[in-house]
Amino acid sequence: MTDTSPYRALVAHYEACLARHGDTPQGVDWPDAEGAATRYRIMAEVVRERDPVDLLDFGCGAGHFLGYLRQSDLKVRYRGLDLSARFIDLCRRKYPDEGFDCVDVMEHGAAVPEADYIIMNGVFTERCGVAYETMFEAMTRLLAKVFPRARKGIAFNLMSKHVDWERDDLFHVPYDRIGHFVVSQLSRHHLIRADYGLYEYTVYVYKAAA
Ligand SMILES: C[S@@+](CC[C@H](N)C(=O)[O-])C[C@H]1O[C@@H](n2cnc3c(N)ncnc32)[C@H](O)[C@@H]1O
């Protein structure tokens, strides 16, 4: 399996969700609108500054986070990126004035757009039949490519191990394992948040201490 093929499997899954459920939370495979809104709030809270910042929404799906930002009082210069042409076409139709990239950043020569903050909401929560270790390796390679492009920090979410039961189609990662990777490969300035009532957690990784 190549570096990029796990993501192709995931993207095929999300495109099938879009075909089935249309432009809704379920169309990006979030179970409900309330949980999705909670995730957008937690992702937005990675930003430490009150001044406007550049934010890259990596794996932007149908652009629902941009919808959330426009209803909030956050000052963000937004850019979206997704591997799926179907999702990017949809975003460009919905938001013709915003910038969206359809790119596989793991392809040779492809670059991750630079931003103050890069959020990756739902990029690593499901593994859809991809072997666990293949998914872990693909995730860490992608994070190692993305983090240097963030001037201030990144946020991403993973499924918790502290659940009543684990699902084989989801990606449950122990805190210690992701913590070891983050500290040894990205930055020791990180925060793990599991205080928002969902069966997942969000990792903020910063370039500098608070
Ligand atoms: C669960 S959906 C979440 C969409 C959006 N972030 C949201 O929360 O509304 C995950 C998205 O990540 C995209 N994705 C997965 N792997 C990717 C990769 N390696 N590069 C870019 N996009 C990716 C999928 O195409 C899909 O649109």
The ligand as a Tripos MOL2 file, in Angstrom:
@<TRIPOS>MOLECULE
LIG
   27    29     1     0     0
SMALL
NO_CHARGES

@<TRIPOS>ATOM
      1 C1        -15.3060   13.4370    8.3760 C.3       1 LIG1
      2 S1        -15.0680   14.4380    6.9410 S.3       1 LIG1
      3 C2        -15.0250   15.9960    7.7840 C.3       1 LIG1
      4 C3        -15.2200   17.1890    6.9140 C.3       1 LIG1
      5 C4        -15.0680   18.5520    7.6220 C.3       1 LIG1
      6 N1        -13.7490   18.6840    8.2070 N.3       1 LIG1
      7 C5        -16.1320   18.7370    8.6700 C.2       1 LIG1
      8 O1        -15.8580   18.4660    9.8410 O.co2     1 LIG1
      9 O2        -17.2470   19.1560    8.3180 O.co2     1 LIG1
     10 C6        -13.3400   14.1830    6.5070 C.3       1 LIG1
     11 C7        -12.8830   14.8930    5.2560 C.3       1 LIG1
     12 O3        -11.4580   14.7460    5.1620 O.3       1 LIG1
     13 C8        -11.1050   14.5400    3.8090 C.3       1 LIG1
     14 N2         -9.8010   13.8810    3.7900 N.ar      1 LIG1
     15 C9         -9.4710   12.6770    4.3070 C.ar      1 LIG1
     16 N3         -8.1740   12.4210    4.1140 N.ar      1 LIG1
     17 C10        -7.6520   13.5030    3.4700 C.ar      1 LIG1
     18 C11        -6.3540   13.8500    2.9900 C.ar      1 LIG1
     19 N4         -5.3120   13.0100    3.1520 N.pl3     1 LIG1
     20 N5         -6.1880   15.0320    2.3820 N.ar      1 LIG1
     21 C12        -7.2290   15.8830    2.2330 C.ar      1 LIG1
     22 N6         -8.4910   15.6080    2.6530 N.ar      1 LIG1
     23 C13        -8.6980   14.4350    3.2640 C.ar      1 LIG1
     24 C14       -12.2650   13.7210    3.2500 C.3       1 LIG1
     25 O4        -12.3670   13.8150    1.8450 O.3       1 LIG1
     26 C15       -13.4560   14.3520    3.9570 C.3       1 LIG1
     27 O5        -13.9940   15.4160    3.2030 O.3       1 LIG1
@<TRIPOS>BOND
     1     1     2 1
     2     2     3 1
     3     2    10 1
     4     3     4 1
     5     4     5 1
     6     5     6 1
     7     5     7 1
     8     7     8 2
     9     7     9 1
    10    10    11 1
    11    11    12 1
    12    11    26 1
    13    12    13 1
    14    13    14 1
    15    13    24 1
    16    14    15 ar
    17    14    23 ar
    18    15    16 ar
    19    16    17 ar
    20    17    18 ar
    21    17    23 ar
    22    18    19 1
    23    18    20 ar
    24    20    21 ar
    25    21    22 ar
    26    22    23 ar
    27    24    25 1
    28    24    26 1
    29    26    27 1
@<TRIPOS>SUBSTRUCTURE
     1 LIG1         1 GROUP 0 **** ****
